[in-house]
C-alpha cells in the first residue's frame, strides 16, 4: 500500500501544482503516470510523466508529482527508520512549451 498511496499523492500533487508554486497556472492535465521501481535493496526510483494538449510544458507538474510521491513514501516509512534520504530530483525529458529538453544522462540511455 505504500507505493500505491505514493502514486495517488503524486498524481494529486501534479494536478494541484498551480496551488503550490506561484506563477504556475492551472492546466487540464490529460495524463499523469507515476512509476515507482525498487532499483536495489535500499534504493527506489520514481518517474512521473505528465501530458497535456497545448503549447505549454508540464515539467513543474511532473517534478512536483515525483517529489510528493517521494515525500509520501518517507512519511509512511519513517516509523521504521529516519535514515532515508530523498536524492536528486531532475527533469529527464520535456517536449512542448518554449523548447524541448533531454537530459545528458537520458541521451546515454536512448
LINBELBEL-V891703 format. One record per backbone hydrogen bond with DSSP energy under -0.5 kcal/mol. NH is the residue of the N-H (numbers start at 1). CO is the residue of the C=O. If there is no record, write none. Layout:
# LINBELBEL-V891703
((NH,CO) (NH,CO))
This chain:
# LINBELBEL-V891703
((5,1) (6,2) (7,3) (8,4) (9,5) (10,6) (11,7) (12,8) (13,9) (14,10) (15,11) (16,12) (16,13) (17,14) (19,16) (20,16) (20,17) (21,17) (22,20) (24,21) (25,23) (29,27) (30,51) (31,51) (33,49) (35,47) (37,35) (37,45) (39,37) (39,43) (40,43) (43,40) (45,37) (47,35) (49,33) (51,31) (54,52) (62,58) (63,59) (64,60) (65,61) (66,62) (67,63) (68,64) (69,65) (70,66) (71,67) (72,68) (73,69) (74,70) (75,71) (76,72) (77,73) (77,74) (78,74) (80,77) (81,77) (87,85) (92,90) (94,101) (99,96) (101,94) (103,92) (107,103) (108,104) (109,105) (110,106))
